[in-house]
Amino acid sequence: MRIAILSRWNSACGVSLLAELVGREFAKKHEVVVFAPTVIRRVREDENFVIRCYSDVESEEKFFNPEPFLEKDYDVFVAQRIEWTPMEEILKIFPEIRRKAKTVYIVHERKPPTNPIFYKFDWDAVVCFDERYVRQWEKTKYGDKLKIIPYPTGHLVRGDKEKSRRKIGISDEKILLSYGWKPELHVLPAFPALKELSKEIDYKFLLLVDPESKFELKDEFVEIRRERPPLEELYEYLHAADVCLIHKEKSEVREGEVVVSSSVLMCLGALTPIVTSDTEFVSFLDREVIKYRTLEELKEILRGIFEGKLDVSETISAAEEYVKRNCPEVIASRYVELFEEL
């Protein structure tokens, strides 16, 4: 099967991550071409099947090259976040795409778009991550074409804490890991609780931030590393850590929006306990993560983990079962089954 993907690729972004997790699985058995935009927040170099042929919505430079879409042969055309592309230009050539391929759209939008141009695309199938998205989209023109395929997790990879610590140069101490390219939003709000805990328990807060970020956080228990690691390197950090903190603010989700946390799902496969705020981002998860509603709850959860009084084995076991059901291999095979049905 020949599969074309329209998406961000090799970028620090949840849309890119989904495309990469399933796309690289496709490439093991099928012929793949990726039509990608100008790269933002690059995490690795491009594979030889990636063609950068249009501008990203965040790029200052604006361009669109239709030739790869028209000249390449493919049986399936899979797209996501088409509003982040030169949508009107793609719409002009969409009849040509449909003549040679089945078309599948993956809903990554928080709610159905209001732009009428979006609904001029006729897709053979529209994929939602779960029932929340279905409820949003069932009243649109795509209501009878909806399919559910969950957002994939990262690969299931068991780690060796001591080996990972040696590899990334971390000493033998309690480690709380956090990362992201918006630390002002995803670290600072939780920092008071972390600071208070540091006065009671000896631990290191290891924070990975974007190399281009000017974010600073000066405190003796904090170590900042300016890296944008690809998934396998991020897993080394996760395996080295005792616990991973992924903080989200409730204000990040407006009323009527649905979301998934690609950060949480990406990290689940490392089987490091994840502590995260109880928000819409993880409403579809239960025992797979440890949720907190207040900063005081966060502090007590971390204290329990560091002191060995909070048993995380059930969390890790639930995370492992979730990953086995939703790892890239399984999710990619579900997409292939959908393609074959069309």
C-alpha positions in Angstrom: 0.0 0.0 0.0 1.2 3.5 -0.8 0.4 6.0 1.9 0.7 9.8 1.7 0.6 11.9 4.9 -0.2 15.6 5.1 1.1 16.8 8.5 3.8 18.5 10.5 6.8 16.1 10.9 9.8 16.0 13.1 8.5 19.0 15.1 7.9 19.3 18.9 4.2 19.2 18.5 1.4 16.7 19.2 0.2 16.8 15.6 3.7 15.9 14.4 4.1 13.3 17.1 1.0 11.4 16.0 2.0 11.4 12.3 5.5 10.2 13.2 4.4 7.4 15.6 2.0 5.9 13.0 3.9 7.0 9.9 7.1 5.2 10.9 5.1 2.1 11.6 3.5 2.4 8.1 7.0 2.7 6.6 8.0 -0.7 7.9 5.6 -2.5 5.6 4.3 0.1 3.1 5.5 2.9 0.8 5.2 6.2 2.6 5.5 9.9 1.5 5.1 12.8 3.9 4.0 16.2 2.6 5.2 18.4 5.4 5.4 22.1 6.0 8.4 24.2 6.8 9.8 22.8 10.0 9.2 24.4 13.4 10.9 23.3 16.7 12.8 20.5 14.9 13.6 17.4 16.9 15.4 15.3 14.3 16.6 15.3 10.7 14.1 14.3 8.0 13.8 10.9 6.5 14.2 10.5 2.7 10.4 10.1 2.3 9.7 13.6 3.7 8.9 16.4 1.2 8.6 20.0 2.6 6.3 21.6 0.1 4.3 24.3 1.8 4.5 26.8 4.6 3.5 26.2 8.2 0.9 28.4 9.8 3.6 29.6 12.2 6.1 30.4 9.4 6.7 33.9 8.2 7.6 32.6 4.7 4.5 31.7 2.8 4.6 29.2 -0.2 2.9 26.2 -1.6 4.3 23.7 -4.2 1.5 21.5 -5.6 3.8 19.3 -7.7 4.6 16.6 -5.1 0.9 16.1 -4.4 0.2 15.7 -8.1 3.3 13.8 -9.2 3.6 11.2 -6.4 1.5 8.0 -6.6 -0.4 7.0 -3.5 -3.4 4.9 -2.6 -4.4 6.7 0.6 -4.1 10.4 1.5 -4.1 11.0 5.3 -4.3 14.6 6.6 -4.6 16.4 9.9 -4.9 20.1 11.0 -5.5 21.2 7.4 -6.3 24.7 8.6 -2.6 25.0 9.5 -1.8 24.6 5.8 -2.4 26.7 2.7 -5.9 25.2 2.8 -7.4 27.0 -0.2 -4.5 25.9 -2.4 -4.9 22.3 -1.3 -8.6 22.5 -2.0 -7.9 23.4 -5.6 -6.0 20.2 -6.2 -8.1 18.0 -3.9 -10.1 16.6 -6.8 -6.9 15.3 -8.3 -5.9 13.8 -5.0 -9.3 12.1 -4.7 -9.1 10.7 -8.2 -6.1 8.5 -7.2 -6.5 8.0 -3.5 -8.9 7.3 -0.7 -8.8 10.3 1.7 -8.8 10.2 5.5 -8.9 13.1 7.9 -7.7 12.8 11.5 -9.5 15.2 13.9 -7.0 17.0 16.0 -9.1 20.1 16.3 -10.4 21.0 19.8 -13.8 21.7 18.2 -15.2 21.8 14.7 -13.8 24.7 12.7 -16.0 27.7 11.8 -14.2 28.3 8.5 -16.6 27.2 5.7 -13.7 26.3 3.4 -12.8 23.4 5.8 -16.2 21.7 5.0 -15.5 21.9 1.2 -13.2 18.9 1.6 -15.0 15.5 1.1 -13.2 12.9 3.1 -13.9 9.1 2.8 -13.4 8.8 6.5 -12.9 11.1 9.5 -11.1 9.7 12.5 -11.8 10.8 16.1 -9.7 9.8 19.1 -12.6 8.9 21.3 -16.4 9.4 21.9 -15.9 13.0 23.1 -14.8 14.0 19.6 -17.6 11.9 18.0 -20.2 13.9 20.0 -18.7 17.1 18.7 -18.5 16.0 15.1 -21.6 13.9 14.6 -23.7 16.9 13.7 -21.3 18.1 11.0 -21.4 17.0 7.4 -19.0 14.2 8.3 -21.3 12.6 10.8 -21.8 9.4 8.9 -18.1 9.0 8.2 -16.7 9.1 11.7 -14.4 6.3 13.0 -12.7 6.0 16.4 -9.0 5.3 16.6 -7.2 6.5 19.7 -4.2 8.8 19.8 -1.2 6.4 20.1 1.1 6.2 23.1 4.8 6.1 22.9 6.4 2.7 22.4 6.6 0.4 25.4 10.3 0.5 26.5 11.4 -0.8 29.9 14.3 1.1 31.3 17.3 0.7 33.6 17.4 3.6 36.0 21.1 3.4 36.9 22.2 2.9 33.3 20.1 5.9 32.1 21.4 8.1 34.9 25.0 7.3 33.9 24.2 8.0 30.2 22.7 11.4 30.8 25.0 12.3 33.7 22.7 12.4 36.6 23.8 11.6 40.2 22.2 9.2 42.5 19.4 11.3 44.0 15.6 11.6 43.9 14.6 13.1 40.5 11.5 14.9 39.4 11.4 15.4 35.6 9.4 17.9 33.7 9.8 19.2 30.1 8.1 21.3 27.5 8.4 24.3 25.3 6.1 26.5 27.4 7.6 26.4 30.9 6.0 29.7 31.8 2.6 28.0 31.5 3.5 24.4 32.4 6.0 24.8 35.2 5.7 28.2 37.0 2.1 27.7 38.2 3.2 24.5 40.0 6.6 25.7 41.2 5.5 27.0 44.6 4.5 23.5 45.6 7.8 22.1 44.3 9.8 24.8 46.2 8.0 24.1 49.5 8.7 20.3 49.1 12.4 21.0 48.4 12.6 22.5 51.9 11.3 19.2 53.4 12.8 16.5 51.1 16.1 16.4 49.2 15.4 16.0 45.5 16.4 17.5 42.1 13.9 19.1 39.8 15.2 18.4 36.3 13.6 20.6 33.7 14.1 20.2 29.9 13.2 23.4 28.0 13.4 24.4 24.4 17.0 25.5 23.4 15.5 28.8 22.0 13.7 29.5 25.3 15.0 32.3 27.5 13.3 30.8 30.5 15.3 30.9 33.7 14.5 29.4 37.1 17.4 29.8 39.6 17.2 27.6 42.6 19.7 25.1 44.1 17.3 22.2 43.7 16.6 23.0 40.0 18.6 21.9 37.0 17.6 23.2 33.6 18.8 21.5 30.4 18.1 23.2 27.1 17.3 20.3 24.8 14.6 19.3 22.4 15.2 15.5 22.6 13.7 13.0 20.2 11.5 10.4 21.8 14.2 7.8 22.4 16.4 10.4 24.2 13.4 11.7 26.2 12.9 8.1 27.4 16.4 8.0 28.8 15.4 11.0 31.0 12.1 9.3 31.9 13.9 6.1 32.9 16.4 8.1 35.0 13.7 9.9 36.9 11.6 8.7 39.8 8.5 10.6 38.7 7.5 12.8 35.8 5.4 15.9 36.3 3.2 17.2 33.4 1.3 20.2 34.6 -1.6 21.7 32.7 -3.8 24.7 33.5 -7.6 24.3 33.3 -7.7 27.7 31.6 -5.9 26.1 28.6 -9.2 24.5 27.5 -12.2 26.6 26.8 -15.8 25.5 27.3 -16.9 23.1 24.6 -13.4 22.0 23.6 -12.0 18.5 23.8 -8.3 17.6 24.0 -5.8 14.8 24.6 -2.4 15.3 26.2 0.1 14.1 23.7 2.8 14.7 26.3 1.3 12.3 28.7 0.6 9.6 26.1 4.1 10.0 24.6 5.6 9.4 28.0 3.4 6.5 29.2 5.4 3.9 27.4 8.5 4.6 29.5 6.6 3.2 32.6 7.7 6.1 34.8 4.9 7.3 37.1 3.3 10.4 35.7 1.8 13.0 38.0 -0.5 15.4 36.2 -3.2 18.0 36.9 -6.8 16.8 36.8 -8.0 18.6 33.6 -9.7 17.8 30.3 -6.3 16.8 28.9 -6.4 13.5 30.8 -10.2 13.1 31.3 -10.0 9.9 29.2 -7.4 8.3 31.5 -8.0 6.8 34.9 -5.5 4.7 36.9 -2.8 5.1 34.2 -1.7 8.5 35.8 -1.8 10.1 39.2 -4.0 13.2 39.1 -4.0 16.2 41.5 -6.5 19.1 41.8 -4.6 21.4 44.0 -0.9 22.3 44.6 -1.2 20.9 48.1 -2.3 17.5 46.6 0.6 17.7 44.2 3.1 18.2 47.0 1.7 15.3 49.1 1.7 13.0 46.1 5.3 13.8 45.3 6.2 13.4 49.0 4.5 10.0 49.0 6.4 8.8 45.9 9.8 10.1 47.1 9.4 8.6 50.6 8.1 5.3 49.2 4.8 5.7 51.0 2.7 6.0 47.9 2.6 2.7 46.0 2.9 3.5 42.2 2.9 -0.2 41.1 -0.8 -0.1 40.2 -0.3 3.1 38.2 2.6 1.6 36.3 0.7 -1.6 35.7 -2.4 0.3 34.4 -0.1 2.4 32.2 1.5 -0.7 30.7 -1.9 -2.2 29.9 -3.0 1.0 28.2 0.2 1.2 26.2 -0.2 -2.4 25.0 -3.7 -1.5 23.7 -2.7 1.8 22.1 1.0 1.6 21.1 2.1 2.8 17.7 2.2 -0.7 16.2 -1.5 -1.4 17.2 -2.8 2.0 16.2 -1.0 1.9 12.9 -2.5 -1.5 12.1 -6.0 -0.1 12.9 -5.4 2.7 10.4 -4.3 0.2 7.8 -7.5 -1.9 8.4 -9.5 1.3 7.9 -7.7 2.1 4.7 -8.4 -1.4 3.4 -12.1 -1.1 4.2 -12.5 2.1 2.2 
